Every structure is written in structure tokens, then in C-alpha cells.
């Protein structure tokens, strides 16, 4: 049973609302788009979400790297082989590595057709000050 079906059964609601933050927004979008959860969801609020076009450099800021010559995404796009190696070497990080634009999971959510789903209302809240989930640069979209 899909998670929203559990909530609908417990509450008697016809549809549910989802709220997700950061990487959780990717999970919410996977549920809606890939698993077909859109039929059970009315509203989605995404806070500092993972988005198309991000550069992956956000987490580097905690180490003082603010303007790398190459971003992590650029490196993985040029050399995708480290992703399966890292996944095998660090199985505890496998789900996090699926957020890489070269992963099949990422591509299923972000690259295969529209991200938003029909009948679902979206609210996206992000700021230019978000540092880890790098906000989408409208000039690059």
C-alpha cells in the first residue's frame, strides 16, 4: 500500500497533503512522479527543495569552498564512473548518491518529462541564502 493510502485510510480523507524539506523534496517528487502518488495527493509544500539545474556545490560551502572551478555535478557529468564505485564502496551513502544528476533515479524524476504532476498543487519555498540545496539559478534554467 502506498503511504498516502495509509493516511487516507486512517483519516478518511479523499486526498492528502505532503510537506518535504531539502532532499525529502526529491523523495516526494519520486513518489508523485515515478510511483504514481499524484492521484492521492492534493497539495505539496517543498521547502528548500532539490531542483533541476543545481550544481552540487552547496555542501562544499561548509568546508569554505565557495566558488569551485568545477562543480561536483560537472565532474560527474564528465566522468560518471565514480558514482557506481562510490555506491559500492559506501552502501550507506547509496540513497544520497541517487541525487546525482547521472543516476538513473535522478533522471527518472528530474529529466523524464515534467516534474509537476497534474491535479497536484505545489508551493515551493526557497531563498537565495540556502547553502546546501543550492537554489536554481533562473539564468541557467
C-alpha positions in Angstrom: 0.0 0.0 0.0 1.3 3.5 -0.9 2.0 5.8 2.1 -0.8 8.2 1.2 -3.2 5.3 1.1 -2.4 4.5 4.7 -3.1 8.2 5.7 -6.3 8.3 3.7 -7.5 5.1 5.3 -6.6 6.3 8.8 -8.2 9.8 8.4 -10.9 9.1 5.9 -9.6 12.0 3.7 -10.0 11.8 -0.1 -6.5 13.1 -0.7 -3.5 14.0 1.5 -1.1 17.0 1.7 2.7 16.4 1.7 5.4 18.7 3.1 9.0 18.0 2.3 12.4 19.7 3.0 15.6 19.6 1.1 16.4 16.0 -0.1 12.9 15.0 1.2 11.5 17.0 -1.7 13.2 14.6 -4.1 11.5 11.7 -2.3 8.2 13.5 -2.5 8.7 14.1 -6.2 9.7 10.4 -6.7 6.5 9.3 -5.0 4.4 11.7 -7.1 6.0 11.1 -10.5 7.6 7.7 -10.5 5.3 5.8 -8.1 2.1 7.5 -9.3 1.2 9.0 -6.0 -0.3 12.2 -7.6 -3.7 10.6 -7.7 -3.8 10.6 -3.8 -2.1 14.0 -3.2 -3.9 17.4 -3.2 -1.1 19.8 -2.1 2.7 19.6 -1.8 4.8 22.2 0.0 8.5 21.9 -0.8 11.0 23.8 1.4 14.5 24.5 0.0 13.9 21.6 -2.5 16.3 19.8 -4.7 15.8 21.2 -8.2 16.8 20.7 -11.8 19.9 22.7 -12.7 21.6 22.6 -9.3 25.4 22.4 -9.3 26.0 20.2 -6.2 28.4 22.8 -4.8 26.2 23.7 -1.8 27.6 21.2 0.6 31.2 22.4 -0.2 30.4 25.7 1.5 30.7 24.1 4.9 34.4 23.4 4.1 35.0 27.0 2.9 34.8 26.2 -0.8 32.5 28.9 -2.3 33.4 29.1 -5.9 35.0 25.8 -7.2 36.5 25.8 -10.7 34.4 22.7 -11.4 31.2 21.8 -9.5 30.5 18.2 -8.3 27.8 17.9 -11.0 30.2 18.9 -13.8 32.8 16.4 -12.6 30.2 13.5 -12.5 28.8 14.5 -15.9 32.3 14.4 -17.4 33.3 11.2 -15.5 30.2 9.2 -14.4 32.2 6.1 -13.4 32.9 7.3 -9.8 29.1 7.1 -8.9 28.8 3.3 -9.1 32.2 2.9 -7.5 31.2 5.2 -4.6 27.9 3.4 -4.3 29.6 0.0 -4.0 32.3 1.3 -1.6 29.8 3.3 0.6 26.5 1.4 0.7 25.3 3.6 3.5 25.5 6.6 1.1 23.7 4.8 -1.8 20.5 6.7 -1.4 22.2 10.1 -1.2 24.2 9.3 -4.3 20.9 8.8 -6.2 20.6 12.6 -6.0 23.4 12.9 -8.5 22.2 14.0 -12.0 23.9 11.0 -13.5 21.9 8.4 -11.5 19.0 6.6 -13.1 16.8 7.5 -10.1 17.5 11.3 -10.5 16.9 11.1 -14.3 13.6 9.3 -13.8 12.4 12.2 -11.5 14.1 15.3 -13.0 14.8 14.5 -16.6 11.9 12.4 -17.9 9.1 14.8 -18.7 7.5 17.5 -16.5 8.3 17.4 -12.8 5.0 18.6 -11.6 2.0 16.3 -11.8 -1.5 17.1 -13.0 -4.0 17.8 -10.2 -1.4 18.4 -7.5 -1.0 22.0 -6.2 2.6 22.9 -5.4 4.1 25.6 -3.2 7.9 25.9 -3.3 9.8 28.0 -0.7 13.5 28.7 -1.1 15.8 31.6 -0.5 18.9 32.9 -2.2 20.6 32.2 1.1 20.0 28.4 1.0 23.5 26.9 1.1 23.2 23.1 0.9 20.3 22.6 -1.5 21.7 25.1 -4.0 18.8 27.2 -5.3 18.1 27.0 -9.1 19.7 29.9 -10.9 16.9 31.2 -13.2 19.6 32.5 -15.6 20.8 28.9 -16.1 17.4 27.2 -16.4 
